[in-house]
Amino acid sequence: MAHRMTITLDDETFAFLNRVASNNRSAYINQLLQQARQECLKMALLQANQEEAADTHYQEVLPAWDSTLADGLAHD
């Protein structure tokens, strides 16, 4: 699903957009926003991993869960 919206750009930014996006400004802006979204996700995952690594209680109980990894799986 696509959505239409109106945005306001200053003259320099508008000229840049026209120069780099040619005749498909929407696709260019979508690509930039998708890249920004991916970067935000990457930063959130990095932060979550750092928090997990710093959680000493979690690190202490984690090995106990390793033994449950194969529970319920058929061994071939």
C-alpha positions as CSV (number, residue, x, y, z in Angstrom):
1,M,0.0,0.0,0.0
2,A,1.3,3.4,-0.9
3,H,0.5,6.7,0.9
4,R,0.7,10.2,-0.4
5,M,1.9,13.1,1.6
6,T,3.0,16.6,1.3
7,I,6.4,17.7,2.6
8,T,8.3,21.0,2.6
9,L,11.9,21.3,1.5
10,D,14.1,24.3,1.3
11,D,15.4,25.4,-2.1
12,E,18.8,23.8,-1.8
13,T,17.4,20.4,-0.6
14,F,14.8,20.4,-3.4
15,A,17.5,21.1,-6.0
16,F,19.6,18.4,-4.6
17,L,16.7,15.9,-4.7
18,N,15.9,16.8,-8.3
19,R,19.6,16.4,-9.2
20,V,20.1,13.0,-7.6
21,A,16.7,11.4,-7.9
22,S,16.0,12.3,-11.6
23,N,12.4,11.7,-12.3
24,N,11.6,9.3,-9.4
25,R,11.9,11.3,-6.2
26,S,9.5,9.0,-4.4
27,A,11.6,6.0,-5.0
28,Y,14.7,7.9,-3.9
29,I,13.1,9.1,-0.7
30,N,11.7,5.6,0.0
31,Q,15.2,4.2,-0.4
32,L,16.7,6.7,2.0
33,L,14.0,6.0,4.6
34,Q,14.5,2.3,4.3
35,Q,18.2,2.7,4.8
36,A,17.5,4.9,7.9
37,R,15.1,2.3,9.2
38,Q,17.6,-0.5,8.8
39,E,20.2,1.6,10.6
40,C,17.8,2.2,13.5
41,L,17.1,-1.5,13.7
42,K,20.8,-2.3,13.7
43,M,21.4,0.2,16.5
44,A,18.5,-1.2,18.5
45,L,19.9,-4.8,18.1
46,L,23.3,-3.6,19.1
47,Q,22.0,-1.9,22.2
48,A,19.9,-5.0,23.2
49,N,23.0,-7.3,22.7
50,Q,25.1,-4.9,24.9
51,E,22.4,-4.9,27.6
52,E,22.2,-8.7,27.4
53,A,26.0,-9.1,27.7
54,A,26.0,-6.7,30.7
55,D,23.3,-8.6,32.5
56,T,25.3,-10.9,34.9
57,H,22.2,-12.8,36.2
58,Y,21.1,-13.6,32.6
59,Q,24.6,-14.8,31.8
60,E,24.6,-17.0,34.8
61,V,21.4,-18.8,34.0
62,L,21.9,-19.0,30.2
63,P,23.9,-22.3,30.2
64,A,21.0,-24.0,31.9
65,W,18.8,-23.1,28.9
66,D,21.3,-24.6,26.5
67,S,20.4,-28.1,27.5
68,T,16.8,-27.4,26.4
69,L,17.7,-26.4,22.8
70,A,17.0,-29.9,21.4
71,D,13.9,-30.6,23.4
72,G,11.2,-32.1,21.3
73,L,13.3,-32.3,18.1
74,A,13.7,-35.6,16.4
75,H,17.2,-36.8,16.1
76,D,18.1,-38.1,12.6
